[in-house]
């Protein structure tokens, strides 16, 4: 284990950390590094679930004002985008006033594989009578993982109200985490995953023909570790498409987390990378995931990983090897999913919001990902600098340096004019407030 200790000592450290009135709380990072995935409970002879302890600690830290804002602020900012006007949408299928089912693709599938969301929706419409409603949004998992119980409950109440407003149809999720959240938090609803539904309905014979038969090592999402029906459906679909399945050393109820669970990747990048690298080294075969975050996170470690939707709709030459979109692109993809549905299905005009043009080299893009800086942050800094003249000039490099603090984080950007936009040379951020 990264922290080199054992459960009894961890529990004591967490208790002591929560009991401190003044002084350093050294266990904060350890508490926030837990993926909350439940694996410890599965392998512990006594069934101890450290995730439950860490989750309870996070909630108490938030309630008492002891949670460091840096731990989850960026993740919660992304969460608010997914629950806001730029992505959220709830509609009956065009031409219907009721829905027999409601498709909830989830914020991460829409961010990572936006072109597949419409294809799955169209497939469901063709297969299921009575109207297929659409619900775009986030299930609330990031808020729950961050210990923001009030925000989590507000999100669920809003989702439940929207669901009831559509007639309380059966919910079909495109994400195993959404499924696990709704199953527990909205027990009165009938919940299925897209995979159990497609397994029952059958996959049209022409789908999946572009990918030649191969061997896949199936990675089970940690939020699906206790869902054998879902796990079996995934494997049956893979085999029906003509591929062979091999099992990883840790699969099904003992599967690993990809590093996104519990917002681990935002709180402790070192542990996250270790977790991912250990997992991708388990098997030389191509991996197959049915969670968008699992697919992208393992692909970031250089592993060839397919999403199950790639097997249905992907192009042989384009899938598996890509590392997935960055933070800014993920938000842009969600907004485009909503826009395309409104324009193409409901015939509604959507206003195009356009900021300043940015040219961002690949090496700078990697820095932005590492430092969790969005393109909209860069645009805010440059727009402020250009409109106010508040900027420094580096005469040696012929670049400008400027900063701007929109809320709680100060962003710095080094840039230069290029064509009708700006070339970004560097960017970083901190929480210090600059007076004067």
C-alpha positions, -999 to +999 in steps of 0.1 A: +000+000+000+011+035-008+009+047+029+027+016+042+004+008+071-026-014+081-064-008+086-064-004+124-037+023+122-055+040+093-087+042+113-068+057+143-051+083+121-084+093+106-100+096+141-071+117+153-072+138+122-109+146+127-103+154+164-077+181+159-090+215+168-059+235+158-028+224+139-019+203+109-042+176+098-017+152+082-042+125+072-062+148+049-045+136+018-047+100+028-085+103+034-090+119+001-068+094-018-092+065-012-111+055-043-141+044-022-143+014-045-151-013-019-123-037-029-109-038+007-143-051+020-142-079-006-108-091+003-108-084+041-115-115+062-136-093+085-153-073+058-138-040+069-147-012+044-121+016+046-141+034+019-170+038+042-147+052+069-130+076+045-164+087+030-178+094+065-146+114+073-150+135+042-185+144+050-175+154+086-146+174+072-170+193+049-195+199+077-169+212+101-150+233+075-119+212+076-119+199+040-092+217+020-108+234-010-079+222-033-089+186-029-120+185-050-127+220-062-118+213-098-139+181-099-169+199-084-165+227-110-167+201-137-197+186-119-215+219-119-210+222-156-226+188-161-257+197-140-260+232-155-277+247-185-249+239-209-255+201-207-287+193-186-317+183-207-349+162-201-373+155-229-397+129-243-388+114-276-400+137-305-436+128-314-444+113-279-460+127-248-450+098-226-419+076-223-417+039-216-380+042-208-356+071-201-320+070-215-295+086-191-261+083-208-242+101-180-218+130-181-186+110-187-199+089-216-211+121-232-178+137-226-156+108-238-177+093-266-202+120-276-207+105-311-219+072-296-246+088-274-269+096-304-262+062-320-273+044-288-303+066-284-314+059-320-309+021-314-331+022-283-358+042-302-358+015-329-359-013-304-382-001-277-419+010-283-437+036-263-412+064-265-376+067-253-370+098-232-336+115-229-320+128-198-287+146-199-269+154-167-248+140-139-259+114-113-242+133-085-214+109-078-186+136-077-206+155-050-210+124-029-174+113-032-163+148-022-183+146+010-207+173-002-238+156+011-261+186+008-251+192-028-255+155-036-290+154-022-300+185-040-288+169-073-308+137-066-339+156-057-337+175-090-331+144-110-360+126-093-383+155-100-373+155-136-378+117-138-413+120-122-422+148-145-416+125-175-439+099-159-414+079-139-403+056-168-377+029-164-342+044-164-315+030-187-280+042-179-250+043-201-226+044-171-222+018-143-217+045-117-249+062-126-266+028-123-251+022-088-261+057-076-297+055-089-302+020-077-295+030-041-307+066-040-339+063-061-351+028-050-386+034-063-373+035-099-367+006-122-331+008-133-312-010-160-279-005-178-276-002-216-257-035-215-283-056-198-309-041-221-290-048-253-282-083-241-319-089-238-330-071-270-302-084-291-276-065-311-285-059-348-265-082-371-249-053-390-235-036-359-199-043-350-188-056-384-161-030-388-139-046-360-122-078-368-124-106-341-098-104-314-091-112-277-102-088-250-093-087-213-125-073-197-121-047-170-151-045-147-159-010-133-155-009-096-190+005-092-203-027-109-182-051-087-214-066-071-235-067-103-230-102-118-259-097-142-243-066-157-209-083-159-224-114-176-243-092-201-211-074-211-192-106-217-221-121-237-223-091-259-185-092-266-188-129-275-219-123-297-199-098-317-173-125-324-146-117-299-129-138-272-130-128-236-101-135-211-104-126-174-079-103-156-064-115-124-087-092-105-121-091-121-158-091-112-162-086-074-124-081-069-119-057-098-096-026-094-106+010-096-092+030-125-083+060-103-113+081-109-135+066-082-136+087-050-120+115-070-087+099-063-071+114-095-078+149-083-066+144-047-035+123-053-020+119-088+009+098-076-013+071-062-036+073-092-007+067-116+005+037-095-030+022-095-033+026-133+001+013-141-003-018-119-036-026-136-025-022-172+005-045-165-018-074-156-023-087-192-008-081-226-042-084-244-062-054-254-085-043-226-122-038-229-141-014-205-177-005-203-171+026-182-159+057-201-136+069-173-120+034-170-113+033-207-097+068-208-077+064-176-060+032-187-054+046-222-035+074-206-010+049-194-003+038-230-026+007-229-048-001-259-082+000-244-116-003-261-149+009-248-177-017-255-194+009-277-163+009-298-171-027-307-206-017-317-199+015-336-162+021-338-137+023-367-110-004-365-082+021-372-094+048-348-104+031-316-085+017-286-053+037-289-065+072-284-060+087-249-094+104-248-102+141-246-088+165-220-108+184-194-118+213-217-127+190-246-149+169-223-170+199-214-172+210-250-183+175-260-211+175-234-224+209-247-223+196-282-243+165-273-271+187-260-268+210-289-270+182-315-300+166-299-319+200-297-311+209-333-314+175-350-342+158-330-363+187-318-354+213-345-345+240-321-319+267-329-291+269-304-270+301-300-233+296-307-211+309-279-176+317-292-147+330-272-113+342-285-093+318-307-065+300-288-036+281-304-024+256-278+007+234-286+005+198-276+032+202-248+012+231-234-020+211-235-003+184-214+006+211-189-030+223-187-042+188-180-016+183-153-023+216-137-061+213-142-065+245-161-094+249-186-093+267-219-120+290-205-096+300-178-070+310-204-096+329-223-107+348-192-071+358-184-063+370-219-096+388-224-091+406-191-055+415-200-063+427-235-093+448-224-076+464-194-040+465-205-031+447-173-002+426-186+036+424-186+057+421-217+087+398-220+108+417-244+133+388-249+106+363-259+082+389-273+054+375-252+029+388-227+023+376-192-010+382-174-030+370-145-067+370-134-085+356-104-122+349-114-131+333-080-107+315-057-078+305-080-054+329-097-045+320-133-013+331-151-009+329-188+021+336-211+008+343-246+014+362-278-009+374-306-011+350-336-034+356-365-069+363-353-062+348-319-034+341-294-007+315-290-004+301-255+032+294-244+026+285-207+000+287-179-001+279-142-023+287-112-022+291-075-045+301-046-026+332-035-045+364-038-025+393-053-034+427-039-027+459-058 
